[in-house]
Amino acid sequence: MADAQAAPWFVGWGTLALINAGLAQGKNRSGLLWFLLSLVLGPIATLVLVLLPKVRQKMF
């Protein structure tokens, strides 16, 4: 019974991790790294991403 109640929580956490990956890529950061960090940190990772500046791309 506890697993059925926890399912929406896990779906929300996973969705947040996907959103954070997209946000990170929009700031020229590693989407995979931020996805994994978001699975661990959740909303804290979102806050950090929002506060970080966009990374400039190299001109190579």
Biopython code that builds the backbone (N, CA, C, O; Angstrom):
import numpy as np
from Bio.PDB.StructureBuilder import StructureBuilder

atoms = [
    (1, "MET", "N", (0.816, -1.189, 0.000)),
    (1, "MET", "CA", (0.000, 0.000, 0.000)),
    (1, "MET", "C", (0.868, 1.265, 0.000)),
    (1, "MET", "O", (0.507, 2.257, -0.633)),
    (2, "ALA", "N", (1.990, 1.241, 0.691)),
    (2, "ALA", "CA", (2.866, 2.413, 0.759)),
    (2, "ALA", "C", (3.477, 2.732, -0.602)),
    (2, "ALA", "O", (3.732, 3.898, -0.904)),
    (3, "ASP", "N", (3.719, 1.694, -1.442)),
    (3, "ASP", "CA", (4.296, 1.933, -2.766)),
    (3, "ASP", "C", (3.344, 2.708, -3.665)),
    (3, "ASP", "O", (3.783, 3.556, -4.442)),
    (4, "ALA", "N", (2.064, 2.435, -3.574)),
    (4, "ALA", "CA", (1.085, 3.144, -4.387)),
    (4, "ALA", "C", (0.996, 4.618, -3.988)),
    (4, "ALA", "O", (0.741, 5.471, -4.838)),
    (5, "GLN", "N", (1.198, 4.919, -2.736)),
    (5, "GLN", "CA", (1.152, 6.304, -2.274)),
    (5, "GLN", "C", (2.418, 7.062, -2.637)),
    (5, "GLN", "O", (2.383, 8.281, -2.804)),
    (6, "ALA", "N", (3.531, 6.359, -2.761)),
    (6, "ALA", "CA", (4.809, 7.006, -3.072)),
    (6, "ALA", "C", (4.979, 7.246, -4.570)),
    (6, "ALA", "O", (5.820, 8.053, -4.964)),
    (7, "ALA", "N", (4.203, 6.566, -5.414)),
    (7, "ALA", "CA", (4.374, 6.675, -6.863)),
    (7, "ALA", "C", (4.256, 8.114, -7.376)),
    (7, "ALA", "O", (5.122, 8.530, -8.145)),
    (8, "PRO", "N", (3.251, 8.889, -7.002)),
    (8, "PRO", "CA", (3.187, 10.278, -7.507)),
    (8, "PRO", "C", (4.395, 11.119, -7.081)),
    (8, "PRO", "O", (4.831, 12.000, -7.821)),
    (9, "TRP", "N", (4.920, 10.851, -5.915)),
    (9, "TRP", "CA", (6.078, 11.579, -5.425)),
    (9, "TRP", "C", (7.290, 11.310, -6.315)),
    (9, "TRP", "O", (8.024, 12.234, -6.664)),
    (10, "PHE", "N", (7.499, 10.037, -6.683)),
    (10, "PHE", "CA", (8.624, 9.679, -7.551)),
    (10, "PHE", "C", (8.445, 10.246, -8.953)),
    (10, "PHE", "O", (9.422, 10.658, -9.578)),
    (11, "VAL", "N", (7.224, 10.275, -9.455)),
    (11, "VAL", "CA", (6.961, 10.837, -10.776)),
    (11, "VAL", "C", (7.265, 12.334, -10.768)),
    (11, "VAL", "O", (7.869, 12.846, -11.710)),
    (12, "GLY", "N", (6.862, 13.022, -9.739)),
    (12, "GLY", "CA", (7.134, 14.456, -9.632)),
    (12, "GLY", "C", (8.617, 14.758, -9.527)),
    (12, "GLY", "O", (9.111, 15.703, -10.141)),
    (13, "TRP", "N", (9.320, 13.956, -8.751)),
    (13, "TRP", "CA", (10.763, 14.143, -8.585)),
    (13, "TRP", "C", (11.485, 13.898, -9.907)),
    (13, "TRP", "O", (12.400, 14.642, -10.259)),
    (14, "GLY", "N", (11.082, 12.866, -10.640)),
    (14, "GLY", "CA", (11.684, 12.567, -11.938)),
    (14, "GLY", "C", (11.385, 13.643, -12.967)),
    (14, "GLY", "O", (12.245, 13.992, -13.776)),
    (15, "THR", "N", (10.165, 14.169, -12.938)),
    (15, "THR", "CA", (9.800, 15.247, -13.850)),
    (15, "THR", "C", (10.629, 16.489, -13.565)),
    (15, "THR", "O", (11.091, 17.153, -14.493)),
    (16, "LEU", "N", (10.819, 16.804, -12.303)),
    (16, "LEU", "CA", (11.652, 17.944, -11.932)),
    (16, "LEU", "C", (13.082, 17.751, -12.433)),
    (16, "LEU", "O", (13.711, 18.706, -12.890)),
    (17, "ALA", "N", (13.598, 16.532, -12.351)),
    (17, "ALA", "CA", (14.955, 16.252, -12.832)),
    (17, "ALA", "C", (15.046, 16.477, -14.343)),
    (17, "ALA", "O", (16.047, 17.001, -14.831)),
    (18, "LEU", "N", (14.011, 16.085, -15.081)),
    (18, "LEU", "CA", (14.006, 16.322, -16.532)),
    (18, "LEU", "C", (13.935, 17.807, -16.857)),
    (18, "LEU", "O", (14.616, 18.281, -17.767)),
    (19, "ILE", "N", (13.123, 18.532, -16.124)),
    (19, "ILE", "CA", (13.027, 19.984, -16.321)),
    (19, "ILE", "C", (14.368, 20.644, -16.035)),
    (19, "ILE", "O", (14.797, 21.533, -16.771)),
    (20, "ASN", "N", (15.023, 20.214, -14.974)),
    (20, "ASN", "CA", (16.329, 20.779, -14.631)),
    (20, "ASN", "C", (17.373, 20.469, -15.700)),
    (20, "ASN", "O", (18.239, 21.299, -15.975)),
    (21, "ALA", "N", (17.300, 19.286, -16.303)),
    (21, "ALA", "CA", (18.238, 18.941, -17.381)),
    (21, "ALA", "C", (18.050, 19.890, -18.559)),
    (21, "ALA", "O", (19.025, 20.358, -19.146)),
    (22, "GLY", "N", (16.799, 20.170, -18.901)),
    (22, "GLY", "CA", (16.530, 21.115, -19.985)),
    (22, "GLY", "C", (16.980, 22.518, -19.649)),
    (22, "GLY", "O", (17.529, 23.220, -20.498)),
    (23, "LEU", "N", (16.751, 22.931, -18.413)),
    (23, "LEU", "CA", (17.191, 24.255, -17.958)),
    (23, "LEU", "C", (18.709, 24.361, -18.010)),
    (23, "LEU", "O", (19.249, 25.390, -18.419)),
    (24, "ALA", "N", (19.398, 23.303, -17.597)),
    (24, "ALA", "CA", (20.864, 23.300, -17.627)),
    (24, "ALA", "C", (21.379, 23.401, -19.060)),
    (24, "ALA", "O", (22.321, 24.146, -19.329)),
    (25, "GLN", "N", (20.770, 22.661, -19.977)),
    (25, "GLN", "CA", (21.209, 22.732, -21.367)),
    (25, "GLN", "C", (20.967, 24.121, -21.950)),
    (25, "GLN", "O", (21.746, 24.592, -22.778)),
    (26, "GLY", "N", (19.905, 24.767, -21.526)),
    (26, "GLY", "CA", (19.632, 26.125, -21.974)),
    (26, "GLY", "C", (20.674, 27.115, -21.486)),
    (26, "GLY", "O", (20.846, 28.185, -22.069)),
    (27, "LYS", "N", (21.367, 26.757, -20.419)),
    (27, "LYS", "CA", (22.437, 27.612, -19.881)),
    (27, "LYS", "C", (23.817, 27.079, -20.276)),
    (27, "LYS", "O", (24.824, 27.429, -19.661)),
    (28, "ASN", "N", (23.853, 26.227, -21.312)),
    (28, "ASN", "CA", (25.098, 25.632, -21.832)),
    (28, "ASN", "C", (25.840, 24.819, -20.777)),
    (28, "ASN", "O", (27.068, 24.853, -20.708)),
    (29, "ARG", "N", (25.101, 24.101, -19.972)),
    (29, "ARG", "CA", (25.675, 23.205, -18.964)),
    (29, "ARG", "C", (25.274, 21.780, -19.291)),
    (29, "ARG", "O", (24.394, 21.559, -20.122)),
    (30, "SER", "N", (25.901, 20.818, -18.654)),
    (30, "SER", "CA", (25.640, 19.412, -18.922)),
    (30, "SER", "C", (24.251, 19.006, -18.424)),
    (30, "SER", "O", (23.978, 19.035, -17.224)),
    (31, "GLY", "N", (23.384, 18.630, -19.356)),
    (31, "GLY", "CA", (22.049, 18.185, -18.987)),
    (31, "GLY", "C", (22.077, 16.890, -18.196)),
    (31, "GLY", "O", (21.325, 16.733, -17.234)),
    (32, "LEU", "N", (22.936, 15.963, -18.590)),
    (32, "LEU", "CA", (23.027, 14.681, -17.882)),
    (32, "LEU", "C", (23.511, 14.864, -16.450)),
    (32, "LEU", "O", (22.958, 14.272, -15.523)),
    (33, "LEU", "N", (24.529, 15.673, -16.273)),
    (33, "LEU", "CA", (25.050, 15.921, -14.927)),
    (33, "LEU", "C", (23.972, 16.535, -14.036)),
    (33, "LEU", "O", (23.781, 16.105, -12.898)),
    (34, "TRP", "N", (23.270, 17.540, -14.554)),
    (34, "TRP", "CA", (22.241, 18.200, -13.749)),
    (34, "TRP", "C", (21.022, 17.321, -13.541)),
    (34, "TRP", "O", (20.336, 17.450, -12.527)),
    (35, "PHE", "N", (20.736, 16.425, -14.489)),
    (35, "PHE", "CA", (19.662, 15.447, -14.288)),
    (35, "PHE", "C", (19.995, 14.565, -13.090)),
    (35, "PHE", "O", (19.161, 14.356, -12.209)),
    (36, "LEU", "N", (21.222, 14.050, -13.067)),
    (36, "LEU", "CA", (21.634, 13.176, -11.969)),
    (36, "LEU", "C", (21.689, 13.933, -10.642)),
    (36, "LEU", "O", (21.273, 13.408, -9.609)),
    (37, "LEU", "N", (22.199, 15.160, -10.667)),
    (37, "LEU", "CA", (22.217, 15.966, -9.445)),
    (37, "LEU", "C", (20.799, 16.243, -8.949)),
    (37, "LEU", "O", (20.544, 16.260, -7.745)),
    (38, "SER", "N", (19.893, 16.458, -9.877)),
    (38, "SER", "CA", (18.507, 16.744, -9.509)),
    (38, "SER", "C", (17.815, 15.545, -8.894)),
    (38, "SER", "O", (16.930, 15.703, -8.053)),
    (39, "LEU", "N", (18.203, 14.352, -9.301)),
    (39, "LEU", "CA", (17.625, 13.158, -8.678)),
    (39, "LEU", "C", (18.005, 13.083, -7.203)),
    (39, "LEU", "O", (17.253, 12.558, -6.383)),
    (40, "VAL", "N", (19.176, 13.613, -6.878)),
    (40, "VAL", "CA", (19.649, 13.591, -5.492)),
    (40, "VAL", "C", (19.171, 14.825, -4.720)),
    (40, "VAL", "O", (18.694, 14.712, -3.591)),
    (41, "LEU", "N", (19.303, 15.993, -5.333)),
    (41, "LEU", "CA", (19.044, 17.250, -4.625)),
    (41, "LEU", "C", (17.635, 17.809, -4.813)),
    (41, "LEU", "O", (17.150, 18.572, -3.977)),
    (42, "GLY", "N", (16.980, 17.429, -5.908)),
    (42, "GLY", "CA", (15.615, 17.890, -6.163)),
    (42, "GLY", "C", (15.495, 19.387, -6.318)),
    (42, "GLY", "O", (16.211, 19.981, -7.124)),
    (43, "PRO", "N", (14.598, 20.019, -5.557)),
    (43, "PRO", "CA", (14.344, 21.455, -5.706)),
    (43, "PRO", "C", (15.560, 22.330, -5.409)),
    (43, "PRO", "O", (15.640, 23.454, -5.903)),
    (44, "ILE", "N", (16.487, 21.845, -4.627)),
    (44, "ILE", "CA", (17.701, 22.617, -4.346)),
    (44, "ILE", "C", (18.508, 22.792, -5.634)),
    (44, "ILE", "O", (19.072, 23.859, -5.875)),
    (45, "ALA", "N", (18.562, 21.743, -6.462)),
    (45, "ALA", "CA", (19.261, 21.843, -7.745)),
    (45, "ALA", "C", (18.586, 22.860, -8.648)),
    (45, "ALA", "O", (19.263, 23.579, -9.383)),
    (46, "THR", "N", (17.268, 22.931, -8.604)),
    (46, "THR", "CA", (16.538, 23.917, -9.403)),
    (46, "THR", "C", (16.940, 25.327, -8.982)),
    (46, "THR", "O", (17.212, 26.177, -9.829)),
    (47, "LEU", "N", (16.975, 25.568, -7.705)),
    (47, "LEU", "CA", (17.351, 26.883, -7.192)),
    (47, "LEU", "C", (18.768, 27.251, -7.625)),
    (47, "LEU", "O", (19.014, 28.375, -8.061)),
    (48, "VAL", "N", (19.692, 26.310, -7.506)),
    (48, "VAL", "CA", (21.078, 26.572, -7.908)),
    (48, "VAL", "C", (21.149, 26.883, -9.394)),
    (48, "VAL", "O", (21.835, 27.822, -9.799)),
    (49, "LEU", "N", (20.445, 26.104, -10.213)),
    (49, "LEU", "CA", (20.454, 26.339, -11.658)),
    (49, "LEU", "C", (19.896, 27.705, -12.029)),
    (49, "LEU", "O", (20.425, 28.378, -12.914)),
    (50, "VAL", "N", (18.850, 28.106, -11.368)),
    (50, "VAL", "CA", (18.245, 29.407, -11.660)),
    (50, "VAL", "C", (19.209, 30.541, -11.311)),
    (50, "VAL", "O", (19.249, 31.558, -12.002)),
    (51, "LEU", "N", (19.973, 30.368, -10.255)),
    (51, "LEU", "CA", (20.886, 31.416, -9.815)),
    (51, "LEU", "C", (22.207, 31.449, -10.586)),
    (51, "LEU", "O", (22.876, 32.482, -10.619)),
    (52, "LEU", "N", (22.590, 30.323, -11.209)),
    (52, "LEU", "CA", (23.848, 30.282, -11.960)),
    (52, "LEU", "C", (23.727, 31.061, -13.260)),
    (52, "LEU", "O", (22.683, 31.030, -13.911)),
    (53, "PRO", "N", (24.801, 31.764, -13.645)),
    (53, "PRO", "CA", (24.764, 32.482, -14.934)),
    (53, "PRO", "C", (24.941, 31.502, -16.099)),
    (53, "PRO", "O", (25.399, 30.374, -15.916)),
    (54, "LYS", "N", (24.574, 31.951, -17.279)),
    (54, "LYS", "CA", (24.746, 31.152, -18.484)),
    (54, "LYS", "C", (26.230, 31.073, -18.822)),
    (54, "LYS", "O", (26.948, 32.067, -18.719)),
    (55, "VAL", "N", (26.686, 29.893, -19.223)),
    (55, "VAL", "CA", (28.086, 29.693, -19.580)),
    (55, "VAL", "C", (28.296, 30.115, -21.033)),
    (55, "VAL", "O", (27.528, 29.740, -21.919)),
    (56, "ARG", "N", (29.338, 30.892, -21.258)),
    (56, "ARG", "CA", (29.661, 31.304, -22.627)),
    (56, "ARG", "C", (30.238, 30.123, -23.387)),
    (56, "ARG", "O", (30.986, 29.318, -22.832)),
    (57, "GLN", "N", (29.887, 30.026, -24.651)),
    (57, "GLN", "CA", (30.442, 28.957, -25.490)),
    (57, "GLN", "C", (31.806, 29.384, -26.000)),
    (57, "GLN", "O", (32.042, 30.564, -26.263)),
    (58, "LYS", "N", (32.705, 28.410, -26.139)),
    (58, "LYS", "CA", (34.035, 28.703, -26.651)),
    (58, "LYS", "C", (33.966, 28.948, -28.152)),
    (58, "LYS", "O", (33.101, 28.403, -28.837)),
    (59, "MET", "N", (34.866, 29.761, -28.652)),
    (59, "MET", "CA", (34.854, 30.162, -30.047)),
    (59, "MET", "C", (35.770, 29.294, -30.919)),
    (59, "MET", "O", (36.412, 29.818, -31.829)),
    (60, "PHE", "N", (35.846, 28.014, -30.671)),
    (60, "PHE", "CA", (36.737, 27.128, -31.447)),
    (60, "PHE", "C", (36.047, 26.614, -32.657)),
    (60, "PHE", "O", (36.635, 25.857, -33.428)),
]
sb = StructureBuilder()
sb.init_structure("model")
sb.init_model(0)
sb.init_chain("A")
sb.init_seg("    ")
for serial, (resi, resn, name, xyz) in enumerate(atoms, 1):
    if name == "N":
        sb.init_residue(resn, " ", resi, " ")
    sb.init_atom(name, np.array(xyz, "f"), 0.0, 1.0, " ", f" {name:<3s}", serial, name[0])
structure = sb.get_structure()
